[in-house]
Amino acid sequence: MSVGGPARYFIEAATENDIREAIEFTNKNSMPIFFFSGGSNIVVSDSGFDGLVVRIAVKGREFVQLSGEIVEVRAGAGENWDSFVADVVKEELWGIECLSGIPGSVGGTPIQNVGAYGQEVSETITEVVCLELASGEIKCIPNSECGFSYRKSRFNSTDSGKFVVLHVRFRLRKNGTPNLRYPEIATKLSDKNPNILEIRNTILDIRRSKAMVFDPTDPNSRSAGSFFKNPIVSVDESLRLQDLIPGLPVFPAEDGFVKVPAAKLIEAAGFKRGYRLGNAGISERHSLAITNRGGATAKEIVSLARLIRGEVAERFNILLTPEPVFVGIEL
């Protein structure tokens, strides 16, 4: 988002030993520590961070043929996510192609259970390899113990701040079936049996049309992506909302609940695409993205987010949950 102040100390950690030394340094000097990798999903306060910021830069990729059409891929947390997806697609391995164009690094994907266009990483992750901060031990956490749900895992909820992701293992498939669950994808590809590269390119085109692929020349893309999660509500609650917002779409979620689009709630609360508050604004191409229109401060970004959140709560009795991680600032 190009907002936020400086770190007091900053290092890039390419190895487990680098991370251990960083932890030892902060323990010895009684200062806070903050870990990140790609930095695409954080909002940093204007005063910065008065401690040590550690950028996880652990690299490496390994492809292992398991059996038949199943291939396990191990990737370092510091690997660029979209480059990783591109290489997997090039190998014609199915399972994460719908997650093309998402910014950030591999290590961030299990934390938020990244998902888009009908896929989530929890569908293919088999194991998350972490460093446990308290013990300094390496923990190999299987999918079943990650606590995955919509945009959630144990790493950003019950165990937030307890682990640093080092590597992620994915189980992918050769000769997969095109995932056309998302209506926008199905519409564009319904007249053909698309291959995996066609699916990736279609998704990249859609994301670019919404300024959800970073372009330094386009202020609409200077964002943290979707700023709020889509609310998960009961069927009765969704009917109440549809009475207030005629035509509001709903989508199936887990355990009999439904998902309603936060973008529609935001628009119905009076915040149209292009709305501005100082140097912060809503993207002209996607009402769920809060953007830096040029020279914005973190305070302006958060002020706009608070305004949107408050108005949606007042009108519809729905409290929107933010997606980005806030550093030194609260919503």
ABEGO torsion letter per residue (X at the ends): XGBEBBBABBBBBABAAAAAAAAAAAAAAGBBBBBBBAGAABBBBAAEBBBBBBBBABBEBBBBBABEABBBBBBBAABBAAAAAAAAAAAGBBGAAAABGBBEBAAAAAAAGBBBGGBBAAAABABBBBBBAAAGBBBBBBAAAAGBBBGBBAAABAABGABBBABBBBBBBBGBBBBAABAAAAAAAAABBBBAAAAAAAAAAAAAAAGABBBAABAAABBAEBABBBBBBBAAAAAAAAAABBGBBBBBBBGGBBBBBAAAAAAAAGBBBGBBBEABBBBAABAABBBBAEGBBAAAAAAAAAAAAAAAAAAAGBBBBBABBBBGBBX
